[in-house]
Amino acid sequence: MKSKEFNITSFLDEYKRRDEMIRDFIIHEGYTAIEEIIKEVNQRGSLNEADIYYGTPKPQLSYSDVELGYMLTSMMEYATNHVGNPVDEECEFENKLAYFEYKDEIVQIFEVYGQGTESWFSKPSNETIDKLNNTAYGVYLIQFDDFINYTKNKESESNKLSTSSKILNGITGEHTFQRGSK
């Protein structure tokens, strides 16, 4: 068998590039995206990546299904790490919810786990909106501006770490690990 090389630096660089693309999209297009998401959710009731391909009528978005996925994933991750997630008790599958507010509009992210993960933006019920605005359940309501500011702060931290990594790589050189046998 041939020896296979696994270049850790290459793998980490690719991961870092993807992370930068996501942050870049959120920082520069996040406000436009959330406005379009809210508009579509208000018209359709929900919005996910499949709606971009198969939705009738097609959503009027200025970004791709991949970028919508960036928003879904990043916003849910932010909610999970900063306020936690309530669940929909009536759903038979494992799930979690997140709520974001932008310009007095609330959008919900619903994530369901079964034989895979499915997530989408939707409009919360009037009862849920009332609970978010008038009870302790409101702890789960996140201001969209806080999410954008957090992403901007991650960007500046990443830039600081990037400089440190370059200095470290200059000192240690790139490392390649080999695995396998002859």
Backbone as CSV, one residue per row, in Angstrom:
resi,resn,N_x,N_y,N_z,CA_x,CA_y,CA_z,C_x,C_y,C_z
1,MET,0.836,-1.188,0.000,0.000,0.000,0.000,0.872,1.239,0.000
2,LYS,0.367,2.253,-0.624,1.094,3.518,-0.652,0.917,4.246,0.670
3,SER,1.913,4.998,1.008,1.840,5.830,2.196,0.969,7.050,1.872
4,LYS,0.068,7.393,2.769,-0.799,8.547,2.552,-0.344,9.684,3.448
5,GLU,-0.346,10.872,2.890,0.023,12.048,3.667,-1.229,12.819,4.044
6,PHE,-1.218,13.302,5.229,-2.310,14.139,5.702,-1.684,15.436,6.182
7,ASN,-1.924,16.497,5.444,-1.339,17.782,5.773,-2.306,18.542,6.682
8,ILE,-1.960,18.592,7.941,-2.812,19.251,8.930,-2.972,20.721,8.603
9,THR,-1.922,21.371,8.197,-1.987,22.796,7.896,-2.992,23.048,6.785
10,SER,-2.991,22.211,5.757,-3.929,22.370,4.649,-5.369,22.210,5.125
11,PHE,-5.619,21.199,5.946,-6.953,20.968,6.487,-7.421,22.154,7.320
12,LEU,-6.565,22.642,8.194,-6.921,23.774,9.051,-7.130,25.043,8.245
13,ASP,-6.314,25.239,7.207,-6.486,26.407,6.345,-7.832,26.374,5.638
14,GLU,-8.239,25.205,5.159,-9.534,25.067,4.481,-10.678,25.341,5.458
15,TYR,-10.583,24.820,6.658,-11.594,25.062,7.681,-11.665,26.552,8.012
16,LYS,-10.514,27.177,8.124,-10.443,28.603,8.440,-11.057,29.433,7.314
17,ARG,-10.783,29.063,6.044,-11.360,29.785,4.903,-12.884,29.697,4.918
18,ARG,-13.413,28.519,5.209,-14.864,28.354,5.267,-15.450,29.213,6.393
19,ASP,-14.821,29.190,7.553,-15.261,29.995,8.678,-15.227,31.481,8.335
20,GLU,-14.180,31.910,7.629,-14.074,33.310,7.207,-15.175,33.678,6.218
21,MET,-15.494,32.768,5.295,-16.569,33.019,4.328,-17.904,33.212,5.045
22,ILE,-18.158,32.376,6.026,-19.406,32.481,6.781,-19.464,33.803,7.532
23,ARG,-18.403,34.125,8.260,-18.367,35.381,9.012,-18.494,36.573,8.075
24,ASP,-17.796,36.525,6.953,-17.832,37.608,5.971,-19.262,37.827,5.467
25,PHE,-19.943,36.739,5.129,-21.325,36.854,4.658,-22.201,37.479,5.737
26,ILE,-22.089,36.988,6.960,-22.934,37.491,8.044,-22.645,38.965,8.326
27,ILE,-21.385,39.337,8.370,-21.022,40.723,8.677,-21.490,41.675,7.577
28,HIS,-21.286,41.305,6.328,-21.570,42.221,5.220,-22.978,42.087,4.645
29,GLU,-23.588,40.929,4.774,-24.907,40.706,4.176,-25.974,40.324,5.200
30,GLY,-25.597,40.217,6.463,-26.513,39.726,7.489,-27.792,40.521,7.623
31,TYR,-27.685,41.853,7.632,-28.887,42.669,7.790,-29.821,42.541,6.591
32,THR,-29.248,42.552,5.396,-30.063,42.361,4.190,-30.710,40.985,4.223
33,ALA,-29.924,39.972,4.593,-30.440,38.599,4.630,-31.585,38.465,5.631
34,ILE,-31.446,39.011,6.834,-32.514,38.846,7.834,-33.776,39.576,7.395
35,GLU,-33.622,40.727,6.739,-34.801,41.438,6.233,-35.525,40.595,5.181
36,GLU,-34.762,39.972,4.286,-35.358,39.127,3.255,-35.973,37.861,3.866
37,ILE,-35.303,37.305,4.866,-35.828,36.122,5.556,-37.162,36.457,6.207
38,ILE,-37.208,37.556,6.943,-38.446,37.962,7.625,-39.566,38.189,6.610
39,LYS,-39.255,38.853,5.509,-40.262,39.106,4.475,-40.813,37.787,3.927
40,GLU,-39.922,36.854,3.602,-40.360,35.561,3.061,-41.130,34.746,4.086
41,VAL,-40.664,34.739,5.329,-41.354,33.994,6.386,-42.757,34.568,6.607
42,ASN,-42.861,35.887,6.570,-44.181,36.506,6.731,-45.123,36.123,5.587
43,GLN,-44.584,35.955,4.384,-45.410,35.579,3.234,-45.693,34.087,3.179
44,ARG,-44.663,33.274,3.437,-44.758,31.826,3.258,-45.089,31.058,4.527
45,GLY,-44.680,31.586,5.671,-44.829,30.867,6.936,-43.530,30.234,7.394
46,SER,-42.678,29.819,6.433,-41.376,29.250,6.794,-40.423,29.387,5.607
47,LEU,-39.135,29.142,5.868,-38.125,29.245,4.812,-36.939,28.369,5.182
48,ASN,-36.550,27.469,4.258,-35.324,26.691,4.423,-34.631,26.575,3.070
49,GLU,-33.512,25.851,3.046,-32.726,25.754,1.818,-33.516,25.133,0.673
50,ALA,-34.349,24.139,0.960,-35.120,23.463,-0.091,-36.111,24.415,-0.759
51,ASP,-36.604,25.402,-0.012,-37.538,26.365,-0.601,-36.909,27.133,-1.753
52,ILE,-35.609,27.348,-1.680,-34.930,28.083,-2.742,-34.973,27.281,-4.041
53,TYR,-34.862,25.962,-3.944,-34.918,25.108,-5.133,-36.328,24.757,-5.552
54,TYR,-37.162,24.355,-4.595,-38.440,23.752,-4.924,-39.651,24.597,-4.546
55,GLY,-39.424,25.713,-3.885,-40.535,26.526,-3.408,-41.373,27.099,-4.530
56,THR,-42.684,27.130,-4.297,-43.594,27.741,-5.252,-44.466,28.714,-4.488
57,PRO,-44.397,29.969,-4.770,-43.456,30.600,-5.703,-42.047,30.610,-5.123
58,LYS,-41.083,30.826,-5.978,-39.685,30.877,-5.538,-39.494,32.065,-4.596
59,PRO,-38.721,31.873,-3.534,-38.419,33.008,-2.645,-37.625,34.080,-3.401
60,GLN,-37.879,35.317,-3.058,-37.171,36.434,-3.671,-35.995,36.813,-2.768
61,LEU,-34.885,36.096,-2.955,-33.709,36.291,-2.111,-32.535,36.728,-2.971
62,SER,-31.661,37.521,-2.392,-30.477,37.974,-3.123,-29.242,37.170,-2.742
63,TYR,-29.458,35.977,-2.209,-28.346,35.114,-1.808,-28.728,33.663,-2.076
64,SER,-27.778,32.760,-1.884,-27.962,31.356,-2.249,-28.472,30.503,-1.078
65,ASP,-28.811,29.258,-1.408,-29.218,28.310,-0.378,-28.076,28.039,0.595
66,VAL,-26.844,28.052,0.106,-25.676,27.831,0.970,-25.568,28.966,1.986
67,GLU,-25.766,30.189,1.521,-25.688,31.338,2.426,-26.845,31.332,3.427
68,LEU,-28.018,30.866,2.990,-29.127,30.720,3.930,-28.753,29.690,4.994
69,GLY,-28.074,28.635,4.572,-27.586,27.630,5.518,-26.600,28.218,6.508
70,TYR,-25.730,29.119,6.030,-24.800,29.810,6.933,-25.583,30.539,8.020
71,MET,-26.632,31.249,7.612,-27.428,32.014,8.577,-28.098,31.075,9.579
72,LEU,-28.754,30.036,9.081,-29.434,29.094,9.975,-28.474,28.501,10.996
73,THR,-27.374,27.965,10.505,-26.409,27.292,11.374,-25.779,28.256,12.369
74,SER,-25.335,29.392,11.890,-24.649,30.359,12.755,-25.582,30.951,13.802
75,MET,-26.806,31.262,13.402,-27.752,31.831,14.359,-28.140,30.799,15.423
76,MET,-28.349,29.557,15.014,-28.707,28.520,15.985,-27.534,28.263,16.935
77,GLU,-26.325,28.217,16.393,-25.137,28.020,17.233,-25.001,29.158,18.238
78,TYR,-25.216,30.391,17.791,-25.144,31.542,18.683,-26.186,31.411,19.803
79,ALA,-27.419,31.079,19.445,-28.484,30.936,20.448,-28.140,29.845,21.450
80,THR,-27.666,28.709,20.961,-27.324,27.584,21.824,-26.243,27.971,22.820
81,ASN,-25.243,28.689,22.346,-24.111,29.047,23.197,-24.374,30.234,24.112
82,HIS,-25.355,31.069,23.803,-25.538,32.290,24.587,-26.784,32.323,25.463
83,VAL,-27.879,31.712,25.047,-29.081,31.733,25.882,-29.689,30.351,26.072
84,GLY,-29.199,29.366,25.348,-29.796,28.042,25.419,-30.975,27.954,24.470
85,ASN,-31.593,26.801,24.449,-32.691,26.588,23.510,-33.874,25.931,24.182
86,PRO,-35.050,26.530,24.028,-36.254,25.816,24.453,-36.561,24.733,23.417
87,VAL,-37.502,23.874,23.726,-37.913,22.833,22.786,-39.416,22.915,22.581
88,ASP,-39.862,22.364,21.473,-41.283,22.241,21.206,-41.722,20.905,21.796
89,GLU,-42.431,20.960,22.913,-42.844,19.754,23.638,-43.802,18.897,22.818
90,GLU,-44.526,19.493,21.886,-45.516,18.752,21.110,-44.911,18.024,19.920
91,CYS,-43.669,18.330,19.592,-42.999,17.670,18.472,-42.503,16.304,18.940
92,GLU,-42.756,15.263,18.146,-42.369,13.909,18.553,-40.881,13.635,18.388
93,PHE,-40.174,14.501,17.666,-38.735,14.326,17.462,-37.951,15.258,18.373
94,GLU,-36.704,14.893,18.626,-35.818,15.766,19.379,-35.683,17.066,18.591
95,ASN,-35.747,18.198,19.280,-35.715,19.479,18.588,-35.188,20.572,19.489
96,LYS,-34.937,21.716,18.879,-34.625,22.916,19.656,-35.049,24.140,18.846
97,LEU,-35.282,25.214,19.567,-35.780,26.454,18.983,-34.837,27.607,19.299
98,ALA,-34.903,28.636,18.484,-34.193,29.886,18.752,-35.078,31.016,18.233
99,TYR,-35.015,32.156,18.902,-35.833,33.307,18.519,-34.950,34.528,18.363
100,PHE,-35.097,35.216,17.234,-34.339,36.430,16.969,-35.296,37.559,16.634
101,GLU,-34.967,38.747,17.145,-35.784,39.925,16.880,-34.968,40.938,16.102
102,TYR,-35.598,41.479,15.069,-34.976,42.538,14.272,-36.077,43.501,13.844
103,LYS,-35.919,44.761,14.188,-36.891,45.807,13.849,-38.316,45.401,14.243
104,ASP,-38.480,44.975,15.477,-39.777,44.601,16.038,-40.435,43.400,15.359
105,GLU,-39.686,42.660,14.579,-40.178,41.418,13.973,-39.427,40.262,14.628
106,ILE,-40.131,39.186,14.936,-39.506,38.015,15.550,-39.548,36.862,14.562
107,VAL,-38.413,36.228,14.383,-38.318,35.044,13.540,-37.814,33.899,14.415
108,GLN,-38.344,32.729,14.167,-38.000,31.533,14.937,-37.168,30.599,14.057
109,ILE,-36.202,29.950,14.665,-35.481,28.879,13.988,-35.895,27.590,14.679
110,PHE,-36.307,26.637,13.875,-36.746,25.347,14.392,-35.798,24.300,13.833
111,GLU,-35.193,23.525,14.713,-34.251,22.486,14.290,-34.744,21.151,14.841
112,VAL,-34.869,20.161,13.954,-35.390,18.849,14.318,-34.341,17.790,13.994
113,TYR,-34.201,16.824,14.908,-33.246,15.730,14.725,-34.022,14.427,14.594
114,GLY,-33.696,13.675,13.585,-34.296,12.364,13.384,-33.234,11.507,12.744
115,GLN,-33.434,11.166,11.483,-32.404,10.443,10.747,-31.449,11.427,10.091
116,GLY,-31.507,12.632,10.497,-30.664,13.728,10.025,-31.133,14.971,10.758
117,THR,-30.607,16.091,10.355,-31.017,17.346,10.973,-31.682,18.203,9.920
118,GLU,-32.794,18.766,10.264,-33.502,19.679,9.376,-33.769,20.952,10.163
119,SER,-33.532,22.093,9.545,-33.798,23.350,10.235,-34.407,24.344,9.257
120,TRP,-35.186,25.271,9.824,-35.826,26.275,8.990,-36.210,27.478,9.834
121,PHE,-36.392,28.590,9.129,-36.925,29.795,9.747,-38.442,29.718,9.663
122,SER,-39.114,30.209,10.694,-40.571,30.258,10.656,-41.057,31.425,11.508
123,LYS,-42.339,31.688,11.394,-42.959,32.741,12.192,-43.524,32.094,13.446
124,PRO,-43.133,32.580,14.619,-43.686,32.002,15.846,-45.167,32.365,15.984
125,SER,-45.874,31.555,16.729,-47.301,31.815,16.959,-47.459,33.095,17.781
126,ASN,-48.662,33.664,17.738,-48.948,34.860,18.533,-48.782,34.570,20.019
127,GLU,-49.136,33.356,20.442,-48.977,32.954,21.841,-47.492,32.955,22.237
128,THR,-46.644,32.437,21.347,-45.204,32.408,21.621,-44.640,33.817,21.665
129,ILE,-45.062,34.666,20.747,-44.593,36.063,20.736,-44.989,36.741,22.033
130,ASP,-46.215,36.491,22.498,-46.674,37.068,23.763,-45.817,36.579,24.932
131,LYS,-45.501,35.262,24.953,-44.640,34.710,26.009,-43.237,35.331,25.959
132,LEU,-42.706,35.525,24.750,-41.366,36.110,24.612,-41.333,37.552,25.105
133,ASN,-42.421,38.279,24.877,-42.468,39.693,25.247,-42.914,39.957,26.680
134,ASN,-43.607,38.999,27.308,-44.231,39.313,28.599,-43.948,38.332,29.731
135,THR,-43.093,37.346,29.505,-42.801,36.387,30.576,-41.303,36.121,30.636
136,ALA,-40.924,35.283,31.576,-39.515,34.907,31.719,-39.020,34.132,30.498
137,TYR,-39.935,33.617,29.691,-39.567,32.926,28.445,-38.785,33.874,27.521
138,GLY,-38.955,35.177,27.752,-38.263,36.194,26.961,-36.749,36.101,27.028
139,VAL,-36.218,35.331,27.982,-34.773,35.143,28.068,-34.240,34.520,26.779
140,TYR,-35.105,33.825,26.037,-34.683,33.173,24.803,-34.705,34.100,23.582
141,LEU,-35.229,35.299,23.743,-35.320,36.235,22.623,-33.994,36.973,22.445
142,ILE,-33.403,36.821,21.282,-32.085,37.404,20.984,-32.251,38.558,20.013
143,GLN,-31.577,39.641,20.310,-31.559,40.771,19.380,-30.598,40.435,18.245
144,PHE,-31.060,40.570,17.012,-30.224,40.236,15.857,-28.938,41.063,15.849
145,ASP,-28.998,42.304,16.308,-27.801,43.164,16.379,-26.724,42.535,17.257
146,ASP,-27.130,41.863,18.343,-26.155,41.199,19.226,-25.431,40.081,18.481
147,PHE,-26.170,39.343,17.652,-25.582,38.279,16.842,-24.561,38.855,15.851
148,ILE,-24.912,39.937,15.182,-23.984,40.566,14.221,-22.743,41.077,14.948
149,ASN,-22.928,41.749,16.082,-21.782,42.276,16.836,-20.874,41.156,17.328
150,TYR,-21.455,40.053,17.764,-20.669,38.896,18.186,-19.831,38.371,17.013
151,THR,-20.443,38.284,15.846,-19.737,37.802,14.657,-18.592,38.749,14.291
152,LYS,-18.829,40.052,14.409,-17.759,41.034,14.132,-16.616,40.866,15.126
153,ASN,-16.946,40.628,16.392,-15.905,40.434,17.403,-15.110,39.161,17.137
154,LYS,-15.787,38.099,16.701,-15.091,36.863,16.335,-14.128,37.121,15.182
155,GLU,-14.530,37.966,14.244,-13.693,38.314,13.091,-12.404,38.995,13.561
156,SER,-12.525,39.953,14.470,-11.325,40.653,14.930,-10.434,39.729,15.765
157,GLU,-11.042,38.828,16.556,-10.250,37.850,17.309,-9.517,36.909,16.365
158,SER,-10.203,36.497,15.318,-9.604,35.593,14.337,-8.408,36.250,13.650
159,ASN,-8.537,37.534,13.346,-7.427,38.240,12.710,-6.213,38.300,13.631
160,LYS,-6.447,38.480,14.938,-5.338,38.486,15.899,-4.671,37.115,15.950
161,LEU,-5.498,36.052,15.973,-4.956,34.698,16.017,-4.222,34.350,14.734
162,SER,-4.707,34.851,13.616,-4.081,34.582,12.326,-2.651,35.107,12.306
163,THR,-2.439,36.296,12.840,-1.096,36.862,12.904,-0.202,35.998,13.776
164,SER,-0.718,35.541,14.900,0.054,34.679,15.794,0.400,33.359,15.116
165,SER,-0.537,32.796,14.359,-0.300,31.531,13.656,0.797,31.667,12.625
166,LYS,0.802,32.778,11.906,1.834,32.996,10.891,3.214,33.066,11.533
167,ILE,3.283,33.726,12.665,4.561,33.824,13.378,4.987,32.434,13.836
168,LEU,4.058,31.654,14.408,4.356,30.308,14.884,4.771,29.404,13.725
169,ASN,4.050,29.463,12.592,4.423,28.654,11.439,5.804,29.043,10.922
170,GLY,6.128,30.316,11.005,7.452,30.768,10.581,8.545,30.174,11.454
171,ILE,8.253,29.990,12.706,9.235,29.434,13.633,9.320,27.921,13.491
172,THR,8.155,27.245,13.435,8.140,25.784,13.454,8.099,25.153,12.070
173,GLY,7.657,25.883,11.065,7.491,25.316,9.726,6.225,24.505,9.656
174,GLU,5.795,24.140,8.441,4.587,23.326,8.294,4.898,21.888,8.662
175,HIS,3.901,21.219,9.230,4.075,19.826,9.621,3.222,18.933,8.748
176,THR,3.803,17.866,8.243,3.079,16.864,7.474,3.221,15.544,8.198
177,PHE,2.087,14.872,8.377,2.107,13.583,9.053,1.813,12.491,8.051
178,GLN,2.524,11.383,8.179,2.309,10.268,7.269,1.702,9.110,8.019
179,ARG,0.913,8.335,7.270,0.284,7.192,7.886,0.208,6.109,6.826
180,GLY,0.202,4.901,7.247,0.096,3.792,6.315,1.377,2.950,6.312
181,SER,1.410,1.936,5.438,2.585,1.087,5.358,2.943,0.866,3.899
182,LYS,4.108,0.264,3.666,4.563,0.022,2.295,3.776,-1.026,1.606
